[in-house]
Amino acid sequence: MECLATFDTTHMALFFEKACRAAGLNVKIIPVPRQISASCGLACSYPCGDRGKVEAVVADKAIEVAEYHELAS
C-alpha cells in the first residue's frame, strides 16, 4: 500500500523529500491526486510500512505536513 504526505507549501514538500531520503527512506515527490487536495499541489509518496520512520523524521526536522493519506493499490 502506498501512503502520501501532503503539504501547504512547495518548500515543505521538498524539505520532506530531502530529509527522508537522507534518512534512507524511499520517498518521491508526485502531484497530489485529484481526490486529495493540497494548496501547493505536491505530495510525497512512501511505503505505508515506513510511516513510523517518516513521522520520526518529520518530528526531528520540524516539517509541517498538512495531512497523511493511505491509497489503496
N, CA, C and O atoms as a Tripos MOL2 file, in Angstrom:
@<TRIPOS>MOLECULE
protein
  292   291    73     0     0
PROTEIN
NO_CHARGES

@<TRIPOS>ATOM
      1 N           0.8500   -1.1760    0.0000 N.3       1 MET1
      2 CA          0.0000    0.0000    0.0000 C.3       1 MET1
      3 C           0.8910    1.2330    0.0000 C.2       1 MET1
      4 O           1.9260    1.2760    0.6660 O.2       1 MET1
      5 N           0.4720    2.2200   -0.7510 N.am      2 GLU2
      6 CA          1.2140    3.4680   -0.8480 C.3       2 GLU2
      7 C           0.5790    4.5080    0.0700 C.2       2 GLU2
      8 O          -0.6440    4.5860    0.1820 O.2       2 GLU2
      9 N           1.4180    5.3000    0.7210 N.am      3 CYS3
     10 CA          0.9470    6.4040    1.5530 C.3       3 CYS3
     11 C           1.4560    7.7120    0.9730 C.2       3 CYS3
     12 O           2.4690    7.7540    0.2750 O.2       3 CYS3
     13 N           0.7290    8.7790    1.2790 N.am      4 LEU4
     14 CA          1.1110   10.1100    0.8260 C.3       4 LEU4
     15 C           1.1300   11.0760    1.9980 C.2       4 LEU4
     16 O           0.3350   10.9730    2.9330 O.2       4 LEU4
     17 N           2.0480   12.0050    1.9210 N.am      5 ALA5
     18 CA          2.0350   13.1530    2.8190 C.3       5 ALA5
     19 C           1.7710   14.3640    1.9290 C.2       5 ALA5
     20 O           2.3880   14.5080    0.8740 O.2       5 ALA5
     21 N           0.8610   15.2300    2.3520 N.am      6 THR6
     22 CA          0.5810   16.4540    1.6010 C.3       6 THR6
     23 C           1.0470   17.6490    2.4200 C.2       6 THR6
     24 O           1.2390   17.5560    3.6330 O.2       6 THR6
     25 N           1.2240   18.7650    1.7360 N.am      7 PHE7
     26 CA          1.8410   19.9390    2.3430 C.3       7 PHE7
     27 C           1.1220   21.2030    1.9100 C.2       7 PHE7
     28 O           0.4580   21.2320    0.8730 O.2       7 PHE7
     29 N           1.2620   22.2530    2.7190 N.am      8 ASP8
     30 CA          0.6770   23.5420    2.3690 C.3       8 ASP8
     31 C           1.6110   24.3780    1.5010 C.2       8 ASP8
     32 O           1.1720   25.3250    0.8490 O.2       8 ASP8
     33 N           2.9030   24.0290    1.4900 N.am      9 THR9
     34 CA          3.8570   24.7800    0.6770 C.3       9 THR9
     35 C           4.7810   23.8320   -0.0830 C.2       9 THR9
     36 O           5.0570   22.7180    0.3620 O.2       9 THR9
     37 N           5.2400   24.2890   -1.2120 N.am     10 THR10
     38 CA          6.1990   23.5270   -2.0040 C.3      10 THR10
     39 C           7.4920   23.3290   -1.2220 C.2      10 THR10
     40 O           8.1040   22.2630   -1.2880 O.2      10 THR10
     41 N           7.9060   24.3500   -0.4870 N.am     11 HIS11
     42 CA          9.1340   24.2590    0.3130 C.3      11 HIS11
     43 C           9.0820   23.0760    1.2720 C.2      11 HIS11
     44 O          10.0610   22.3390    1.3890 O.2      11 HIS11
     45 N           7.9710   22.8830    1.9520 N.am     12 MET12
     46 CA          7.8640   21.7680    2.9070 C.3      12 MET12
     47 C           7.9000   20.4270    2.1940 C.2      12 MET12
     48 O           8.4820   19.4750    2.7150 O.2      12 MET12
     49 N           7.2970   20.3260    1.0200 N.am     13 ALA13
     50 CA          7.3350   19.0730    0.2600 C.3      13 ALA13
     51 C           8.7770   18.7230   -0.1140 C.2      13 ALA13
     52 O           9.1950   17.5730    0.0240 O.2      13 ALA13
     53 N           9.5310   19.7120   -0.5840 N.am     14 LEU14
     54 CA         10.9260   19.4790   -0.9580 C.3      14 LEU14
     55 C          11.7800   19.1550    0.2630 C.2      14 LEU14
     56 O          12.6480   18.2850    0.2030 O.2      14 LEU14
     57 N          11.5370   19.8490    1.3620 N.am     15 PHE15
     58 CA         12.2720   19.6040    2.6070 C.3      15 PHE15
     59 C          11.9920   18.1930    3.1130 C.2      15 PHE15
     60 O          12.9080   17.4910    3.5430 O.2      15 PHE15
     61 N          10.7410   17.7830    3.0640 N.am     16 PHE16
     62 CA         10.3370   16.4320    3.4760 C.3      16 PHE16
     63 C          11.0860   15.3830    2.6550 C.2      16 PHE16
     64 O          11.6640   14.4480    3.2080 O.2      16 PHE16
     65 N          11.0700   15.5460    1.3330 N.am     17 GLU17
     66 CA         11.7370   14.5780    0.4650 C.3      17 GLU17
     67 C          13.2250   14.4950    0.7870 C.2      17 GLU17
     68 O          13.7710   13.3990    0.9200 O.2      17 GLU17
     69 N          13.8720   15.6230    0.9100 N.am     18 LYS18
     70 CA         15.3220   15.6450    1.1800 C.3      18 LYS18
     71 C          15.6470   15.0000    2.5300 C.2      18 LYS18
     72 O          16.5840   14.2080    2.6300 O.2      18 LYS18
     73 N          14.8810   15.3370    3.5600 N.am     19 ALA19
     74 CA         15.1330   14.8010    4.9050 C.3      19 ALA19
     75 C          14.8780   13.3050    4.9580 C.2      19 ALA19
     76 O          15.6470   12.5710    5.5790 O.2      19 ALA19
     77 N          13.8220   12.8440    4.3240 N.am     20 CYS20
     78 CA         13.5080   11.4070    4.3300 C.3      20 CYS20
     79 C          14.5300   10.6130    3.5400 C.2      20 CYS20
     80 O          14.9300    9.5280    3.9600 O.2      20 CYS20
     81 N          14.9560   11.1360    2.4070 N.am     21 ARG21
     82 CA         15.9810   10.4280    1.6240 C.3      21 ARG21
     83 C          17.2960   10.3690    2.3850 C.2      21 ARG21
     84 O          17.9980    9.3590    2.3270 O.2      21 ARG21
     85 N          17.6430   11.4400    3.1010 N.am     22 ALA22
     86 CA         18.8620   11.4520    3.9150 C.3      22 ALA22
     87 C          18.7870   10.3970    5.0130 C.2      22 ALA22
     88 O          19.8130    9.8760    5.4500 O.2      22 ALA22
     89 N          17.5720   10.0840    5.4580 N.am     23 ALA23
     90 CA         17.3660    9.0600    6.4900 C.3      23 ALA23
     91 C          17.2630    7.6580    5.8860 C.2      23 ALA23
     92 O          17.0220    6.6890    6.6060 O.2      23 ALA23
     93 N          17.4440    7.5460    4.5680 N.am     24 GLY24
     94 CA         17.4180    6.2430    3.9130 C.3      24 GLY24
     95 C          16.0440    5.7390    3.5250 C.2      24 GLY24
     96 O          15.8750    4.5560    3.2310 O.2      24 GLY24
     97 N          15.0560    6.6270    3.5200 N.am     25 LEU25
     98 CA         13.6890    6.2260    3.1830 C.3      25 LEU25
     99 C          13.4190    6.4070    1.6920 C.2      25 LEU25
    100 O          13.9650    7.3100    1.0560 O.2      25 LEU25
    101 N          12.5770    5.5440    1.1470 N.am     26 ASN26
    102 CA         12.2110    5.5900   -0.2620 C.3      26 ASN26
    103 C          10.9860    6.4880   -0.4290 C.2      26 ASN26
    104 O           9.8500    6.0390   -0.2800 O.2      26 ASN26
    105 N          11.2330    7.7540   -0.7380 N.am     27 VAL27
    106 CA         10.1460    8.7110   -0.9490 C.3      27 VAL27
    107 C          10.3240    9.3630   -2.3140 C.2      27 VAL27
    108 O          11.4320    9.4360   -2.8460 O.2      27 VAL27
    109 N           9.2110    9.8350   -2.8700 N.am     28 LYS28
    110 CA          9.3030   10.5930   -4.1160 C.3      28 LYS28
    111 C           8.1940   11.6200   -4.1680 C.2      28 LYS28
    112 O           7.0990   11.4080   -3.6480 O.2      28 LYS28
    113 N           8.5000   12.7330   -4.8030 N.am     29 ILE29
    114 CA          7.5130   13.8030   -4.9710 C.3      29 ILE29
    115 C           6.6330   13.4700   -6.1670 C.2      29 ILE29
    116 O           7.1160   13.0720   -7.2270 O.2      29 ILE29
    117 N           5.3320   13.6430   -5.9720 N.am     30 ILE30
    118 CA          4.3560   13.4050   -7.0310 C.3      30 ILE30
    119 C           3.3050   14.5140   -6.9850 C.2      30 ILE30
    120 O           3.1740   15.1920   -5.9660 O.2      30 ILE30
    121 N           2.5630   14.7060   -8.0590 N.am     31 PRO31
    122 CA          1.4250   15.6350   -7.9930 C.3      31 PRO31
    123 C           0.3550   15.0630   -7.0630 C.2      31 PRO31
    124 O           0.1760   13.8470   -6.9920 O.2      31 PRO31
    125 N          -0.3340   15.9160   -6.3730 N.am     32 VAL32
    126 CA         -1.4120   15.4600   -5.4970 C.3      32 VAL32
    127 C          -2.5330   14.8850   -6.3580 C.2      32 VAL32
    128 O          -3.0000   15.5550   -7.2800 O.2      32 VAL32
    129 N          -2.9750   13.6540   -6.0760 N.am     33 PRO33
    130 CA         -4.0960   13.0840   -6.8390 C.3      33 PRO33
    131 C          -5.3460   13.9570   -6.7210 C.2      33 PRO33
    132 O          -5.5350   14.6560   -5.7250 O.2      33 PRO33
    133 N          -6.1760   13.9100   -7.7240 N.am     34 ARG34
    134 CA         -7.3830   14.7640   -7.7480 C.3      34 ARG34
    135 C          -8.3100   14.5550   -6.5630 C.2      34 ARG34
    136 O          -8.9730   15.4920   -6.1200 O.2      34 ARG34
    137 N          -8.3640   13.3250   -6.0440 N.am     35 GLN35
    138 CA         -9.2790   13.0650   -4.9260 C.3      35 GLN35
    139 C          -8.7680   13.6500   -3.6130 C.2      35 GLN35
    140 O          -9.4940   13.6790   -2.6200 O.2      35 GLN35
    141 N          -7.5140   14.1160   -3.6080 N.am     36 ILE36
    142 CA         -6.9220   14.7320   -2.4170 C.3      36 ILE36
    143 C          -6.5380   16.1480   -2.8050 C.2      36 ILE36
    144 O          -6.0030   16.3680   -3.8910 O.2      36 ILE36
    145 N          -6.8010   17.1000   -1.9410 N.am     37 SER37
    146 CA         -6.4730   18.4760   -2.2930 C.3      37 SER37
    147 C          -5.4390   19.0350   -1.3220 C.2      37 SER37
    148 O          -5.5230   18.8040   -0.1160 O.2      37 SER37
    149 N          -4.4760   19.7620   -1.8450 N.am     38 ALA38
    150 CA         -3.4910   20.4760   -1.0330 C.3      38 ALA38
    151 C          -3.1320   21.7350   -1.8000 C.2      38 ALA38
    152 O          -3.0650   21.7150   -3.0290 O.2      38 ALA38
    153 N          -2.9040   22.8120   -1.1020 N.am     39 SER39
    154 CA         -2.7290   24.0790   -1.7770 C.3      39 SER39
    155 C          -1.4820   24.1540   -2.6460 C.2      39 SER39
    156 O          -1.4820   24.8830   -3.6380 O.2      39 SER39
    157 N          -0.4160   23.4270   -2.3120 N.am     40 CYS40
    158 CA          0.7900   23.5350   -3.1310 C.3      40 CYS40
    159 C           0.7710   22.5930   -4.3260 C.2      40 CYS40
    160 O           1.5360   22.7970   -5.2690 O.2      40 CYS40
    161 N          -0.0790   21.5680   -4.3190 N.am     41 GLY41
    162 CA         -0.1810   20.6600   -5.4370 C.3      41 GLY41
    163 C           0.8510   19.5500   -5.4700 C.2      41 GLY41
    164 O           0.8670   18.7610   -6.4140 O.2      41 GLY41
    165 N           1.7200   19.4650   -4.4570 N.am     42 LEU42
    166 CA          2.7210   18.4080   -4.3940 C.3      42 LEU42
    167 C           2.4830   17.5250   -3.1800 C.2      42 LEU42
    168 O           2.0460   17.9800   -2.1230 O.2      42 LEU42
    169 N           2.7840   16.2550   -3.3710 N.am     43 ALA43
    170 CA          2.7190   15.2890   -2.2750 C.3      43 ALA43
    171 C           3.9860   14.4590   -2.3330 C.2      43 ALA43
    172 O           4.6960   14.4790   -3.3390 O.2      43 ALA43
    173 N           4.2740   13.7370   -1.2790 N.am     44 CYS44
    174 CA          5.3790   12.7790   -1.2760 C.3      44 CYS44
    175 C           4.7990   11.4090   -0.9890 C.2      44 CYS44
    176 O           4.0490   11.2260   -0.0300 O.2      44 CYS44
    177 N           5.1530   10.4500   -1.8280 N.am     45 SER45
    178 CA          4.6910    9.0840   -1.6150 C.3      45 SER45
    179 C           5.7950    8.2850   -0.9420 C.2      45 SER45
    180 O           6.9840    8.5570   -1.1090 O.2      45 SER45
    181 N           5.3630    7.2920   -0.1760 N.am     46 TYR46
    182 CA          6.2830    6.4020    0.5310 C.3      46 TYR46
    183 C           5.5240    5.1290    0.8920 C.2      46 TYR46
    184 O           4.2940    5.1420    0.9530 O.2      46 TYR46
    185 N           6.2400    4.0280    1.1310 N.am     47 PRO47
    186 CA          5.5590    2.7980    1.5350 C.3      47 PRO47
    187 C           4.9060    2.9770    2.9110 C.2      47 PRO47
    188 O           5.5260    3.5170    3.8270 O.2      47 PRO47
    189 N           3.6810    2.5350    3.0510 N.am     48 CYS48
    190 CA          2.9640    2.7130    4.3250 C.3      48 CYS48
    191 C           3.6950    2.0530    5.4990 C.2      48 CYS48
    192 O           3.5550    2.4940    6.6400 O.2      48 CYS48
    193 N           4.4580    1.0190    5.2320 N.am     49 GLY49
    194 CA          5.2060    0.3590    6.2920 C.3      49 GLY49
    195 C           6.2730    1.2440    6.9140 C.2      49 GLY49
    196 O           6.7700    0.9520    8.0020 O.2      49 GLY49
    197 N           6.6270    2.3310    6.2240 N.am     50 ASP50
    198 CA          7.6350    3.2720    6.7370 C.3      50 ASP50
    199 C           7.0280    4.4540    7.4890 C.2      50 ASP50
    200 O           7.7420    5.3980    7.8280 O.2      50 ASP50
    201 N           5.7420    4.4170    7.7490 N.am     51 ARG51
    202 CA          5.0790    5.5770    8.3460 C.3      51 ARG51
    203 C           5.7170    6.0060    9.6650 C.2      51 ARG51
    204 O           5.9110    7.2010    9.8880 O.2      51 ARG51
    205 N           6.0440    5.0650   10.5370 N.am     52 GLY52
    206 CA          6.6670    5.4120   11.8110 C.3      52 GLY52
    207 C           7.9980    6.1160   11.6240 C.2      52 GLY52
    208 O           8.2980    7.0810   12.3280 O.2      52 GLY52
    209 N           8.8020    5.6360   10.6730 N.am     53 LYS53
    210 CA         10.0950    6.2700   10.3890 C.3      53 LYS53
    211 C           9.8930    7.6520    9.7900 C.2      53 LYS53
    212 O          10.6140    8.5910   10.1260 O.2      53 LYS53
    213 N           8.9130    7.7780    8.9050 N.am     54 VAL54
    214 CA          8.6040    9.0750    8.2940 C.3      54 VAL54
    215 C           8.1890   10.0670    9.3780 C.2      54 VAL54
    216 O           8.6680   11.2010    9.3960 O.2      54 VAL54
    217 N           7.3100    9.6520   10.2720 N.am     55 GLU55
    218 CA          6.8530   10.5550   11.3310 C.3      55 GLU55
    219 C           7.9950   10.9470   12.2670 C.2      55 GLU55
    220 O           8.0010   12.0570   12.7990 O.2      55 GLU55
    221 N           8.9580   10.0520   12.4730 N.am     56 ALA56
    222 CA         10.1210   10.3820   13.3020 C.3      56 ALA56
    223 C          10.9720   11.4650   12.6340 C.2      56 ALA56
    224 O          11.4450   12.3830   13.3040 O.2      56 ALA56
    225 N          11.1670   11.3590   11.3240 N.am     57 VAL57
    226 CA         11.9230   12.3790   10.5860 C.3      57 VAL57
    227 C          11.1750   13.7090   10.6300 C.2      57 VAL57
    228 O          11.7780   14.7600   10.8450 O.2      57 VAL57
    229 N           9.8640   13.6570   10.4240 N.am     58 VAL58
    230 CA          9.0430   14.8770   10.4490 C.3      58 VAL58
    231 C           9.1650   15.5800   11.8040 C.2      58 VAL58
    232 O           9.3210   16.8000   11.8610 O.2      58 VAL58
    233 N           9.0940   14.8180   12.8800 N.am     59 ALA59
    234 CA          9.2010   15.4020   14.2170 C.3      59 ALA59
    235 C          10.6050   15.9640   14.4620 C.2      59 ALA59
    236 O          10.7560   17.0560   15.0100 O.2      59 ALA59
    237 N          11.6290   15.2080   14.0510 N.am     60 ASP60
    238 CA         13.0090   15.6260   14.2840 C.3      60 ASP60
    239 C          13.3620   16.8950   13.5210 C.2      60 ASP60
    240 O          14.0910   17.7430   14.0360 O.2      60 ASP60
    241 N          12.8550   17.0350   12.3010 N.am     61 LYS61
    242 CA         13.1960   18.1710   11.4410 C.3      61 LYS61
    243 C          12.1480   19.2860   11.4560 C.2      61 LYS61
    244 O          12.2880   20.2740   10.7360 O.2      61 LYS61
    245 N          11.1030   19.1350   12.2660 N.am     62 ALA62
    246 CA         10.0250   20.1320   12.3680 C.3      62 ALA62
    247 C           9.4080   20.4300   10.9900 C.2      62 ALA62
    248 O           9.2070   21.5870   10.6220 O.2      62 ALA62
    249 N           9.1170   19.3750   10.2530 N.am     63 ILE63
    250 CA          8.4940   19.5090    8.9350 C.3      63 ILE63
    251 C           6.9800   19.6110    9.1230 C.2      63 ILE63
    252 O           6.3870   18.8510    9.8890 O.2      63 ILE63
    253 N           6.3750   20.5460    8.4230 N.am     64 GLU64
    254 CA          4.9340   20.7690    8.5410 C.3      64 GLU64
    255 C           4.1840   19.9740    7.4750 C.2      64 GLU64
    256 O           4.1160   20.3810    6.3150 O.2      64 GLU64
    257 N           3.6220   18.8390    7.8810 N.am     65 VAL65
    258 CA          2.8170   18.0100    6.9870 C.3      65 VAL65
    259 C           1.3580   18.4090    7.1710 C.2      65 VAL65
    260 O           0.8660   18.4660    8.2980 O.2      65 VAL65
    261 N           0.6670   18.6840    6.0710 N.am     66 ALA66
    262 CA         -0.7480   19.0580    6.1520 C.3      66 ALA66
    263 C          -1.5880   17.8340    6.5340 C.2      66 ALA66
    264 O          -2.3850   17.8900    7.4710 O.2      66 ALA66
    265 N          -1.4040   16.7270    5.7980 N.am     67 GLU67
    266 CA         -2.1810   15.5030    6.0440 C.3      67 GLU67
    267 C          -1.4200   14.2860    5.5680 C.2      67 GLU67
    268 O          -0.5670   14.3670    4.6840 O.2      67 GLU67
    269 N          -1.7460   13.1560    6.1730 N.am     68 TYR68
    270 CA         -1.2480   11.8450    5.7280 C.3      68 TYR68
    271 C          -2.4260   11.0960    5.1280 C.2      68 TYR68
    272 O          -3.5480   11.1860    5.6250 O.2      68 TYR68
    273 N          -2.1640   10.3540    4.0500 N.am     69 HIS69
    274 CA         -3.2050    9.5980    3.3570 C.3      69 HIS69
    275 C          -2.7050    8.2040    3.0180 C.2      69 HIS69
    276 O          -1.5220    8.0150    2.7340 O.2      69 HIS69
    277 N          -3.6050    7.2270    3.0470 N.am     70 GLU70
    278 CA         -3.3140    5.8700    2.5750 C.3      70 GLU70
    279 C          -4.0990    5.6530    1.2970 C.2      70 GLU70
    280 O          -5.3060    5.8910    1.2500 O.2      70 GLU70
    281 N          -3.4090    5.2000    0.2590 N.am     71 LEU71
    282 CA         -4.0660    4.9570   -1.0160 C.3      71 LEU71
    283 C          -4.1030    3.4660   -1.2870 C.2      71 LEU71
    284 O          -3.0820    2.7840   -1.1940 O.2      71 LEU71
    285 N          -5.2690    2.9640   -1.6200 N.am     72 ALA72
    286 CA         -5.4080    1.5500   -1.9770 C.3      72 ALA72
    287 C          -4.7940    1.3530   -3.3570 C.2      72 ALA72
    288 O          -4.9320    2.1960   -4.2430 O.2      72 ALA72
    289 N          -4.1260    0.2410   -3.5180 N.am     73 SER73
    290 CA         -3.4830   -0.0380   -4.8300 C.3      73 SER73
    291 C          -4.4790   -0.5170   -5.8380 C.2      73 SER73
    292 O          -4.1160   -0.7940   -6.9810 O.2      73 SER73
@<TRIPOS>BOND
     1     1     2 1
     2     2     3 1
     3     3     4 2
     4     3     5 am
     5     5     6 1
     6     6     7 1
     7     7     8 2
     8     7     9 am
     9     9    10 1
    10    10    11 1
    11    11    12 2
    12    11    13 am
    13    13    14 1
    14    14    15 1
    15    15    16 2
    16    15    17 am
    17    17    18 1
    18    18    19 1
    19    19    20 2
    20    19    21 am
    21    21    22 1
    22    22    23 1
    23    23    24 2
    24    23    25 am
    25    25    26 1
    26    26    27 1
    27    27    28 2
    28    27    29 am
    29    29    30 1
    30    30    31 1
    31    31    32 2
    32    31    33 am
    33    33    34 1
    34    34    35 1
    35    35    36 2
    36    35    37 am
    37    37    38 1
    38    38    39 1
    39    39    40 2
    40    39    41 am
    41    41    42 1
    42    42    43 1
    43    43    44 2
    44    43    45 am
    45    45    46 1
    46    46    47 1
    47    47    48 2
    48    47    49 am
    49    49    50 1
    50    50    51 1
    51    51    52 2
    52    51    53 am
    53    53    54 1
    54    54    55 1
    55    55    56 2
    56    55    57 am
    57    57    58 1
    58    58    59 1
    59    59    60 2
    60    59    61 am
    61    61    62 1
    62    62    63 1
    63    63    64 2
    64    63    65 am
    65    65    66 1
    66    66    67 1
    67    67    68 2
    68    67    69 am
    69    69    70 1
    70    70    71 1
    71    71    72 2
    72    71    73 am
    73    73    74 1
    74    74    75 1
    75    75    76 2
    76    75    77 am
    77    77    78 1
    78    78    79 1
    79    79    80 2
    80    79    81 am
    81    81    82 1
    82    82    83 1
    83    83    84 2
    84    83    85 am
    85    85    86 1
    86    86    87 1
    87    87    88 2
    88    87    89 am
    89    89    90 1
    90    90    91 1
    91    91    92 2
    92    91    93 am
    93    93    94 1
    94    94    95 1
    95    95    96 2
    96    95    97 am
    97    97    98 1
    98    98    99 1
    99    99   100 2
   100    99   101 am
   101   101   102 1
   102   102   103 1
   103   103   104 2
   104   103   105 am
   105   105   106 1
   106   106   107 1
   107   107   108 2
   108   107   109 am
   109   109   110 1
   110   110   111 1
   111   111   112 2
   112   111   113 am
   113   113   114 1
   114   114   115 1
   115   115   116 2
   116   115   117 am
   117   117   118 1
   118   118   119 1
   119   119   120 2
   120   119   121 am
   121   121   122 1
   122   122   123 1
   123   123   124 2
   124   123   125 am
   125   125   126 1
   126   126   127 1
   127   127   128 2
   128   127   129 am
   129   129   130 1
   130   130   131 1
   131   131   132 2
   132   131   133 am
   133   133   134 1
   134   134   135 1
   135   135   136 2
   136   135   137 am
   137   137   138 1
   138   138   139 1
   139   139   140 2
   140   139   141 am
   141   141   142 1
   142   142   143 1
   143   143   144 2
   144   143   145 am
   145   145   146 1
   146   146   147 1
   147   147   148 2
   148   147   149 am
   149   149   150 1
   150   150   151 1
   151   151   152 2
   152   151   153 am
   153   153   154 1
   154   154   155 1
   155   155   156 2
   156   155   157 am
   157   157   158 1
   158   158   159 1
   159   159   160 2
   160   159   161 am
   161   161   162 1
   162   162   163 1
   163   163   164 2
   164   163   165 am
   165   165   166 1
   166   166   167 1
   167   167   168 2
   168   167   169 am
   169   169   170 1
   170   170   171 1
   171   171   172 2
   172   171   173 am
   173   173   174 1
   174   174   175 1
   175   175   176 2
   176   175   177 am
   177   177   178 1
   178   178   179 1
   179   179   180 2
   180   179   181 am
   181   181   182 1
   182   182   183 1
   183   183   184 2
   184   183   185 am
   185   185   186 1
   186   186   187 1
   187   187   188 2
   188   187   189 am
   189   189   190 1
   190   190   191 1
   191   191   192 2
   192   191   193 am
   193   193   194 1
   194   194   195 1
   195   195   196 2
   196   195   197 am
   197   197   198 1
   198   198   199 1
   199   199   200 2
   200   199   201 am
   201   201   202 1
   202   202   203 1
   203   203   204 2
   204   203   205 am
   205   205   206 1
   206   206   207 1
   207   207   208 2
   208   207   209 am
   209   209   210 1
   210   210   211 1
   211   211   212 2
   212   211   213 am
   213   213   214 1
   214   214   215 1
   215   215   216 2
   216   215   217 am
   217   217   218 1
   218   218   219 1
   219   219   220 2
   220   219   221 am
   221   221   222 1
   222   222   223 1
   223   223   224 2
   224   223   225 am
   225   225   226 1
   226   226   227 1
   227   227   228 2
   228   227   229 am
   229   229   230 1
   230   230   231 1
   231   231   232 2
   232   231   233 am
   233   233   234 1
   234   234   235 1
   235   235   236 2
   236   235   237 am
   237   237   238 1
   238   238   239 1
   239   239   240 2
   240   239   241 am
   241   241   242 1
   242   242   243 1
   243   243   244 2
   244   243   245 am
   245   245   246 1
   246   246   247 1
   247   247   248 2
   248   247   249 am
   249   249   250 1
   250   250   251 1
   251   251   252 2
   252   251   253 am
   253   253   254 1
   254   254   255 1
   255   255   256 2
   256   255   257 am
   257   257   258 1
   258   258   259 1
   259   259   260 2
   260   259   261 am
   261   261   262 1
   262   262   263 1
   263   263   264 2
   264   263   265 am
   265   265   266 1
   266   266   267 1
   267   267   268 2
   268   267   269 am
   269   269   270 1
   270   270   271 1
   271   271   272 2
   272   271   273 am
   273   273   274 1
   274   274   275 1
   275   275   276 2
   276   275   277 am
   277   277   278 1
   278   278   279 1
   279   279   280 2
   280   279   281 am
   281   281   282 1
   282   282   283 1
   283   283   284 2
   284   283   285 am
   285   285   286 1
   286   286   287 1
   287   287   288 2
   288   287   289 am
   289   289   290 1
   290   290   291 1
   291   291   292 2
@<TRIPOS>SUBSTRUCTURE
     1 MET1         2 RESIDUE 1 A MET
     2 GLU2         6 RESIDUE 1 A GLU
     3 CYS3        10 RESIDUE 1 A CYS
     4 LEU4        14 RESIDUE 1 A LEU
     5 ALA5        18 RESIDUE 1 A ALA
     6 THR6        22 RESIDUE 1 A THR
     7 PHE7        26 RESIDUE 1 A PHE
     8 ASP8        30 RESIDUE 1 A ASP
     9 THR9        34 RESIDUE 1 A THR
    10 THR10       38 RESIDUE 1 A THR
    11 HIS11       42 RESIDUE 1 A HIS
    12 MET12       46 RESIDUE 1 A MET
    13 ALA13       50 RESIDUE 1 A ALA
    14 LEU14       54 RESIDUE 1 A LEU
    15 PHE15       58 RESIDUE 1 A PHE
    16 PHE16       62 RESIDUE 1 A PHE
    17 GLU17       66 RESIDUE 1 A GLU
    18 LYS18       70 RESIDUE 1 A LYS
    19 ALA19       74 RESIDUE 1 A ALA
    20 CYS20       78 RESIDUE 1 A CYS
    21 ARG21       82 RESIDUE 1 A ARG
    22 ALA22       86 RESIDUE 1 A ALA
    23 ALA23       90 RESIDUE 1 A ALA
    24 GLY24       94 RESIDUE 1 A GLY
    25 LEU25       98 RESIDUE 1 A LEU
    26 ASN26      102 RESIDUE 1 A ASN
    27 VAL27      106 RESIDUE 1 A VAL
    28 LYS28      110 RESIDUE 1 A LYS
    29 ILE29      114 RESIDUE 1 A ILE
    30 ILE30      118 RESIDUE 1 A ILE
    31 PRO31      122 RESIDUE 1 A PRO
    32 VAL32      126 RESIDUE 1 A VAL
    33 PRO33      130 RESIDUE 1 A PRO
    34 ARG34      134 RESIDUE 1 A ARG
    35 GLN35      138 RESIDUE 1 A GLN
    36 ILE36      142 RESIDUE 1 A ILE
    37 SER37      146 RESIDUE 1 A SER
    38 ALA38      150 RESIDUE 1 A ALA
    39 SER39      154 RESIDUE 1 A SER
    40 CYS40      158 RESIDUE 1 A CYS
    41 GLY41      162 RESIDUE 1 A GLY
    42 LEU42      166 RESIDUE 1 A LEU
    43 ALA43      170 RESIDUE 1 A ALA
    44 CYS44      174 RESIDUE 1 A CYS
    45 SER45      178 RESIDUE 1 A SER
    46 TYR46      182 RESIDUE 1 A TYR
    47 PRO47      186 RESIDUE 1 A PRO
    48 CYS48      190 RESIDUE 1 A CYS
    49 GLY49      194 RESIDUE 1 A GLY
    50 ASP50      198 RESIDUE 1 A ASP
    51 ARG51      202 RESIDUE 1 A ARG
    52 GLY52      206 RESIDUE 1 A GLY
    53 LYS53      210 RESIDUE 1 A LYS
    54 VAL54      214 RESIDUE 1 A VAL
    55 GLU55      218 RESIDUE 1 A GLU
    56 ALA56      222 RESIDUE 1 A ALA
    57 VAL57      226 RESIDUE 1 A VAL
    58 VAL58      230 RESIDUE 1 A VAL
    59 ALA59      234 RESIDUE 1 A ALA
    60 ASP60      238 RESIDUE 1 A ASP
    61 LYS61      242 RESIDUE 1 A LYS
    62 ALA62      246 RESIDUE 1 A ALA
    63 ILE63      250 RESIDUE 1 A ILE
    64 GLU64      254 RESIDUE 1 A GLU
    65 VAL65      258 RESIDUE 1 A VAL
    66 ALA66      262 RESIDUE 1 A ALA
    67 GLU67      266 RESIDUE 1 A GLU
    68 TYR68      270 RESIDUE 1 A TYR
    69 HIS69      274 RESIDUE 1 A HIS
    70 GLU70      278 RESIDUE 1 A GLU
    71 LEU71      282 RESIDUE 1 A LEU
    72 ALA72      286 RESIDUE 1 A ALA
    73 SER73      290 RESIDUE 1 A SER
